[in-house]
Amino acid sequence: MTAEPGTDRSESFGEALLGAVLDRAHELPPHLIGPLVADVVERLGGRRPQVLLQDYGQLLLVPLRGEGLTGGDPQDIDASVAGRCFLDAQPVEVPEADGVRVHLPLLDGGDQVGVMAVTLDRVDDDDRRLLARLSGLVADLLVTKHGYSDLFFSTRRGEPMSVAAEVQWSLLPPLAMVMPRVAVAGILEPAYDVAGDSFDYALNGDILHVAMIDAMGHGLGAATMATVAIGAYRHARRLGTGLSEIYAAMDVAVVHQFGPDHFVTAQMMRLDTATGRMHWVNAGHPPPILVRDHRVMCRLDVPTTLPVGMGGAEPEVGELDLERGDRVLCFTDGLIEEHAVGEEQFGEDQLIDWVNRLERTGRGVRAVARSLSHTLKRARGGHTTDDATLLLVEWRG
């Protein structure tokens, strides 16, 4: 397609500004993202650029190091302007003595990478438009370059991480995905020592595929078993097989690799995002919970088969038509079985009570999943002797 005669194809200021990022992105080393952002912000008339990344514990926003970037102390997500921008995924402008401090969410596919902040003398709609597009490019750069360097990992790591946790984090998909028809958000605890818990998802056309697993044991052995189980799940899913066949494939993989004395509890789902029809199977896992109109409606019970690796019978497939705005909460047993010495388990009733309280805030799945995990940990007295993982799926209609 050719442009009409007389069409102005010269480079505008905005195109030149964003083009400076696009033109250099291909061969840009990860440690030079900071200078590139600083250069573009200066051309826009801004100063004190800052890139803040979420730590693995999802408690802090940590400044990315780099020439030209503003440093500073990590910022509490629950008690800072940058944290408000992060949780709501919306720009936040704060008047200051020397201008206006603008905070912008760094979004990639609905996942929240972090926050970019910059100070301008004043802000108009043209600035807002260019900054929003710049933040989108910076988020893409951070995600793209993440696999080439330890820089971003080191920034996000707030404390030493076990080898098992390293394995699990490398296995995970993005913690959140927000699309027009469906949203997903998950969180793992303890972030720096998680071992046997994991989850996976994929959006293939209209179909969202979801799996949550809990491998027996602790440490590196559990992480290795979880890796095999998730690998087998992905392999079978990508062959286009049904849920029962996926269970069988995972079962065979775990038995062949670890023998009959090891097992993985699992839950697999398929959601048609066009219709809201959901199917799921349960292999020794706690049943998911249905949240409707911001309140827990029921447990999604279906006859369970044996955990993966124990040669169970073909699982029965549950079926449910979701309503627009419904959320399905999946979780591992560590979330409800934790207890202090000599005291009762935390229990599902308390879980439901906190879900109802947090759902009333009306926030998106990312913020609710994060708040729920952290609130439950505090309610358990800070105890997390076992992995405690949750995954929240919303059908948006």
C-alpha positions in Angstrom: 0.0 0.0 0.0 1.5 3.4 -1.0 0.8 6.7 0.6 -1.4 9.2 -1.2 0.5 11.9 -3.2 1.2 14.8 -1.0 1.1 12.9 2.3 3.6 14.2 4.8 5.9 11.3 5.7 8.6 13.4 7.5 9.5 12.4 11.0 7.5 14.2 13.8 8.9 14.9 17.2 7.0 12.0 18.8 8.1 9.6 16.1 11.7 10.6 16.5 11.5 10.3 20.3 10.0 6.8 20.3 12.1 5.8 17.2 15.2 6.5 19.3 14.2 3.5 21.5 13.1 1.3 18.6 16.2 1.9 16.4 18.6 1.0 19.3 16.6 -1.7 21.0 17.8 -4.6 18.7 21.4 -4.6 19.8 21.1 -2.8 23.1 23.0 -4.5 25.9 20.8 -4.8 29.0 22.9 -2.5 31.2 22.4 0.3 28.7 18.6 0.5 29.1 19.2 3.1 31.8 21.2 5.5 29.6 18.7 5.1 26.7 15.7 5.9 28.9 17.6 8.9 30.4 18.4 10.2 27.0 14.8 10.0 25.7 13.4 11.5 28.9 15.8 14.4 28.6 14.7 15.0 25.0 11.1 15.2 26.2 12.2 17.8 28.7 12.1 15.5 31.7 14.6 14.7 34.4 15.2 12.2 37.3 14.1 9.2 35.3 13.6 6.1 37.5 12.7 2.5 36.6 11.4 0.5 39.6 11.0 -3.3 39.4 8.9 -5.5 41.6 10.9 -7.8 43.9 10.2 -11.5 44.0 8.3 -11.3 47.3 5.9 -8.7 45.7 6.5 -6.3 48.6 8.8 -3.7 47.2 9.6 -1.7 44.1 13.3 -1.6 43.7 15.2 1.0 41.6 17.1 -0.4 38.6 20.7 0.5 38.6 22.1 2.2 35.5 23.9 5.3 34.3 21.4 8.2 34.0 18.7 6.5 36.1 17.8 7.9 39.6 18.5 5.5 42.4 17.1 5.6 45.9 15.7 3.1 48.4 13.2 0.4 47.6 9.6 1.6 47.9 6.9 -0.2 49.7 4.2 -1.2 47.2 1.4 -0.8 49.8 2.6 2.6 51.1 4.0 4.7 48.2 2.8 6.6 45.2 4.7 4.3 42.9 3.0 1.4 44.6 -0.4 2.9 43.9 0.5 3.3 40.3 1.7 -0.4 40.3 -1.4 -1.8 42.0 -3.9 0.1 39.9 -1.9 -0.1 36.6 -2.8 3.6 36.1 -0.5 6.7 35.8 -0.2 8.8 38.9 0.8 12.5 38.8 2.1 14.2 41.9 2.9 18.0 42.1 6.3 18.7 43.5 8.3 21.9 44.2 10.2 21.6 41.0 7.4 20.3 38.7 5.2 17.2 38.4 6.4 13.7 39.2 4.7 11.3 36.8 4.5 7.6 37.6 3.6 5.2 34.8 2.9 1.4 34.9 5.3 -0.8 33.0 2.9 -3.2 31.4 3.7 -6.2 29.1 0.8 -8.4 28.0 -1.1 -7.3 31.1 1.8 -8.4 33.4 3.2 -5.7 35.6 6.9 -5.3 35.2 7.2 -2.3 37.4 6.9 1.5 37.3 8.7 4.2 35.4 8.8 7.7 37.0 10.0 11.0 35.5 9.7 14.7 36.5 8.5 17.4 34.1 8.0 21.1 34.6 4.4 20.7 33.6 2.4 17.9 32.0 -0.1 18.2 29.1 -1.9 15.6 27.1 0.9 15.3 24.5 3.3 14.5 27.3 0.9 11.9 28.7 0.5 10.3 25.3 4.3 10.1 24.7 5.1 9.0 28.2 2.5 6.2 28.0 4.0 4.9 24.7 7.5 5.3 26.0 6.6 3.2 29.1 5.2 0.5 26.9 8.4 0.3 24.9 10.5 0.3 28.1 8.4 -2.6 29.5 9.0 -4.5 26.3 12.7 -3.9 26.5 12.9 -5.1 30.1 11.0 -8.3 29.3 13.0 -8.9 26.1 16.4 -8.3 27.7 15.7 -10.2 30.9 16.8 -13.5 29.4 20.2 -12.1 28.4 21.4 -10.9 31.8 21.3 -11.4 35.6 20.9 -7.6 36.1 17.1 -7.6 36.5 17.2 -10.8 38.6 19.7 -9.3 40.9 17.6 -6.1 41.2 14.5 -8.0 42.0 16.0 -10.5 44.5 15.6 -9.1 48.0 17.3 -11.9 49.9 19.2 -15.1 49.1 17.3 -17.6 47.0 17.5 -21.4 47.3 18.4 -23.5 44.3 15.0 -25.1 44.3 13.4 -21.6 44.1 15.7 -20.6 41.2 14.5 -23.7 39.3 10.8 -22.9 40.0 11.0 -19.2 39.0 12.7 -20.1 35.8 9.9 -22.5 35.0 7.0 -20.1 35.6 5.1 -18.1 33.0 4.5 -14.4 33.8 2.8 -14.0 37.1 -0.1 -12.1 35.5 -1.9 -11.9 32.1 -4.7 -9.5 31.5 -6.6 -9.8 28.2 -9.9 -8.5 27.0 -11.8 -11.7 27.7 -9.7 -13.3 30.5 -7.3 -12.4 33.3 -4.9 -14.6 35.3 -2.7 -13.7 38.3 -0.7 -16.0 40.6 1.8 -15.8 43.5 4.1 -18.2 45.2 5.2 -18.3 48.8 7.8 -18.4 50.2 9.1 -16.6 47.2 12.8 -17.3 48.0 12.4 -20.9 49.1 9.5 -22.3 47.1 10.1 -25.9 45.9 7.2 -28.2 44.9 4.5 -25.8 44.0 4.1 -24.4 40.5 1.5 -23.3 37.9 1.3 -22.9 34.2 -1.1 -21.3 31.7 -1.4 -20.7 28.0 -3.9 -18.7 25.9 -4.3 -20.5 22.6 -6.9 -18.8 20.5 -10.1 -18.7 22.5 -8.9 -21.4 24.9 -7.2 -20.7 28.2 -5.3 -23.7 29.6 -4.4 -23.7 33.3 -2.6 -26.1 35.6 -1.6 -26.0 39.2 0.6 -28.7 40.9 2.1 -29.5 44.2 5.0 -32.0 44.2 5.6 -34.0 47.4 8.5 -33.2 49.6 10.7 -30.2 49.9 13.8 -28.7 48.4 15.5 -29.6 45.2 13.8 -33.0 44.8 10.4 -31.5 44.9 11.4 -28.8 42.4 12.8 -31.4 40.1 9.6 -33.4 40.3 7.5 -30.2 39.6 9.7 -29.5 36.6 9.0 -32.9 35.1 5.2 -32.6 35.8 4.9 -29.2 34.2 7.1 -30.3 31.3 4.8 -33.3 30.7 1.7 -31.0 31.0 3.0 -28.6 28.4 4.0 -31.4 26.1 0.6 -33.1 26.2 -1.2 -29.8 26.0 0.6 -28.8 22.9 -0.3 -32.0 21.2 -3.9 -30.9 21.6 -5.0 -33.7 23.8 -7.9 -33.6 26.3 -7.7 -33.2 30.0 -7.9 -36.9 30.8 -5.1 -37.6 28.3 -3.0 -34.8 29.8 -3.4 -36.4 33.3 -2.3 -39.8 31.9 0.8 -38.2 30.2 1.8 -36.5 33.4 1.3 -39.7 35.4 3.5 -41.7 33.1 6.3 -39.1 33.1 6.4 -38.9 36.9 6.3 -42.7 37.4 9.1 -43.3 34.8 11.3 -40.6 36.3 10.8 -41.1 40.0 9.2 -44.4 40.6 5.9 -45.4 42.3 6.7 -43.8 45.7 6.5 -40.2 44.4 3.5 -38.2 43.4 2.3 -34.7 42.4 -1.2 -33.4 43.2 -2.6 -31.6 40.2 -5.5 -29.6 38.8 -5.9 -28.9 35.1 -8.5 -26.6 33.5 -9.7 -25.4 30.1 -11.7 -22.3 29.7 -13.4 -21.2 26.5 -13.0 -17.5 26.8 -15.6 -16.9 24.1 -18.4 -18.7 25.9 -17.3 -19.0 29.5 -17.6 -22.8 29.5 -15.0 -24.3 31.8 -13.8 -27.9 32.2 -11.5 -29.2 34.9 -10.0 -32.3 36.4 -8.7 -32.9 39.9 -5.9 -35.3 40.9 -5.7 -35.2 44.7 -5.7 -31.4 44.8 -7.8 -29.0 47.0 -10.9 -28.1 44.9 -11.0 -24.6 43.4 -13.3 -21.9 44.7 -15.9 -20.0 42.6 -16.2 -16.3 43.4 -19.3 -14.5 41.9 -20.4 -10.9 42.6 -17.4 -10.5 44.8 -18.4 -13.3 47.2 -17.4 -17.0 47.4 -20.2 -19.0 45.9 -19.0 -22.6 46.3 -16.2 -25.1 46.0 -15.9 -26.6 42.6 -16.0 -30.2 43.7 -15.6 -33.0 41.2 -14.7 -36.7 42.0 -10.9 -36.7 42.3 -8.5 -39.3 41.0 -5.2 -40.2 42.5 -2.3 -37.8 42.3 0.0 -37.8 39.3 2.5 -40.6 39.6 0.2 -43.1 41.4 -1.6 -44.6 38.4 -5.0 -43.4 39.1 -8.2 -44.0 37.2 -9.2 -41.7 34.3 -10.3 -38.5 36.0 -13.9 -37.3 35.8 -14.2 -34.0 34.0 -16.1 -31.2 35.7 -18.1 -28.7 33.6 -19.4 -25.2 34.5 -20.7 -22.2 32.6 -19.1 -19.1 34.1 -20.9 -15.7 34.3 -19.2 -12.5 33.2 -16.9 -11.3 36.0 -16.7 -14.8 37.7 -13.3 -15.6 39.3 -12.0 -19.0 40.0 -9.4 -19.4 42.8 -7.0 -22.3 42.7 -4.6 -22.9 45.6 -2.3 -25.5 47.1 -2.8 -27.1 50.5 0.0 -25.1 52.1 -2.3 -22.1 52.0 -4.8 -23.6 54.4 -2.9 -26.3 56.3 -0.4 -24.0 58.0 -0.6 -23.8 61.8 1.5 -22.8 64.7 2.8 -25.5 67.0 -0.1 -26.9 69.0 -2.8 -24.9 67.2 -5.4 -25.8 64.6 -4.8 -25.5 60.9 -5.5 -22.1 59.3 -8.4 -23.8 57.4 -10.6 -23.2 54.4 -13.2 -21.2 56.3 -10.7 -18.5 57.1 -9.5 -18.5 53.5 -13.1 -17.9 52.3 -13.6 -15.1 54.9 -10.5 -13.2 53.6 -11.5 -13.8 50.0 -14.8 -12.1 50.7 -13.2 -9.2 52.4 -10.6 -8.5 49.7 -13.1 -9.0 46.8 -15.1 -6.1 48.1 -12.3 -3.8 47.2 -13.2 -4.2 43.6 -9.6 -4.4 42.5 -8.2 -6.4 39.5 -7.0 -9.9 39.8 -3.3 -8.9 40.1 -3.9 -6.7 43.1 -6.4 -9.2 44.7 -4.1 -12.2 44.3 -1.2 -10.4 45.8 -3.2 -8.9 48.7 -4.8 -12.3 49.4 -1.5 -14.1 49.6 0.2 -11.5 51.8 -2.9 -11.1 54.0 -3.2 -14.9 54.5 0.4 -15.1 55.4 0.0 -12.4 58.1 -3.2 -14.1 59.3 -1.2 -17.4 59.7 1.2 -15.5 61.9 3.8 -15.2 59.2 4.3 -19.0 59.1 5.1 -20.6 55.7 6.7 -23.9 56.4 5.1 -25.4 53.3 4.7 -23.9 49.8 1.5 -21.8 49.6 0.5 -20.9 46.1 -2.6 -19.4 44.6 -3.8 -18.6 41.1 -6.8 -16.4 40.3 -8.6 -16.7 36.9 -11.3 -14.2 35.9 -13.6 -14.6 32.9 -14.3 -11.1 31.7 -16.9 -12.0 29.1 
